[in-house]
Each structure stands twice: as structure tokens, then as C-alpha cells.
């Protein structure tokens, strides 16, 4: 079925949601892509970027190349992701510094609903699926418990960080932004975007493109050969990431960067009644419900055949 303009507009809105999620350290844009029904098309589209695609460009022209590359889909989604990520990264930084309980409450509700919607796509449950669900959960929980490395701004390291983080960004449950924090590259990238440091942005983007093209082939193969097991691992990733987005945290130690700015290094999840400061429990519950409902809206959009 040929897509209409309104269909591509909806895809762009999904891209905006993905970009906003990826800008928050703890939430994965891959989760949004999965819930909104474009995940497998995204993975297949990325994995189809190879030498034969460029042969089509030279032999059959731009029109056939664009069609084979699923160009309209890539353009619509990419515009939404890029504009949202760059814009929301600044807003996310402000919210995390001044209203952490509220922003984490919203995303906590969003992720709880995501567990259900991803898990329900497993068509057959057996011992193997359950084992891989547990493995995925344990792995994500372990990653979200890792301490933050010291801030690093080296160009080669930024390239590697881009390649690693982009893999996490397209995996439901594991946040690419949080991986950047663990690697000590989040502040460097955030500053580069803020200061329009195009050299660092291009280095990071190059690493991200190479990592994305490589990892998409692995994901495509896994979905084709081990569909239910892959979904079980992804569901586990989302479940394990709940530790990271729990709204009420107690900071055990801090990391101070070269500019003297402090960021939490090690945090423990605590009861809202043990939280130091205003727990904002009523408003937090409201935002959890709103986050939960947001996934139902995205799933409803994703159920439409675009």
C-alpha cells in the first residue's frame, strides 16, 4: 500500500518521540520504535544499506535508489529523531537538574507499559524464552548499575562511543544516552551540540553510522532466525532498565568534571518516603499514569498500517 503524506507525518511524530526518549539517559528510542510499530521496518531498512544499494544508484538512477533505500521512511523518521534529539537534549538536561522526580516518573510509567506491549508479541512461551527473558533482565540491570567513567573528550574515543551508544539506542530498554554517561562521553556530546562544535559532532556521527549499519545486520538475522527469543531478550532489557528510571534516588557519590560541575556517580533507588527532599508523590503518580497512557496512544498509532 502506498503511503500518504499523513502517514509520513505520523512517522515523523514517532521519530520525535524516539529522539526525545534517546535524549534522556535511561530511556531508549528503540522502545518507542518497537511500541509504535516501526521497529522491524527500521532495522530492515538500515540493514539494506550495502554495496548493492549504491550499484542501483549508478545503474538505475536516483528514483530506484530512493525506492530501494525506503528513502521517504528514512527521511520522515530521521527528521523527527534529529530535530527532537537536539532540541530535547537541552530541555532534558534542565529537567534532570531541576525536576528529576517528575521526569523520571513520566518515563517510569512509559517503560512499565512498554514491558507489556513488547512481551505480548512473543507468540510461544517455553523454557528457553523464559531463560533469555531472565538473562536480558539481569544484563540490563547490571548495565544500569555500572558507575560512571571519568569525562573523556578524545576524538578517537568519541568515535567509539558513538558506535557503541547507537547500538543501545536502537535496542528497546537500553538507553544510548545512559551508555554515553557510563562511557564519560555524554557531557562532551551535550557541550558539542550546545556549542555547535561540528568537528566533534561529525566524529560522533561517523562512529554512530558505522555502528548502526553493522549492528542492524545482527538484529535482522536474530529476528529472522530466533524471533521469540529475541523478543524475550528485548523484553528483559526493558524490565531490567526500570532500576535506572525509578524516580526516587539517593546519591552515594558524585563525579566532578574538569569544569567543577557535579553529576551523580553512584545512586541507589529508595522509597519515596525515604527520599531526601520533596518526594512530590501525588504529582509523580499522575505523571506515571500519563507515561503509561502515552504508550497506549503510540501502540494505537503503531497498529495502523502505514
Buried (B, 14 or more C-beta within 10 A) or exposed (E): EEBEEEBBEBBBBBBBBBBBBBBBBBBBBBBBBBBBBBBBBBBBBBBBBEEEEEEBBEEEEEEEBBEBBBBBBBBBBBBBBEBBBBBBBEEBBEBBEEBBBBBBBBBBBBBBBBBBBBBEEBEEEEEEBEEBBBBBBEBBBEBBEEEBEEBBBEEEBBBBBBBBBBBBBBBBBBBBBBBBBBBBBBBBBBBBBEEEBEEBBEBBBBBBBBBBBBBBBEBBEBBEEBBBBBBBBBBBBBBBBBBBBBBBBBEEEEBEBEEEEEBBBBBEEBEBEEBEEEBBBEBBBBBBEEBBEBBEEBBEBBEEEB
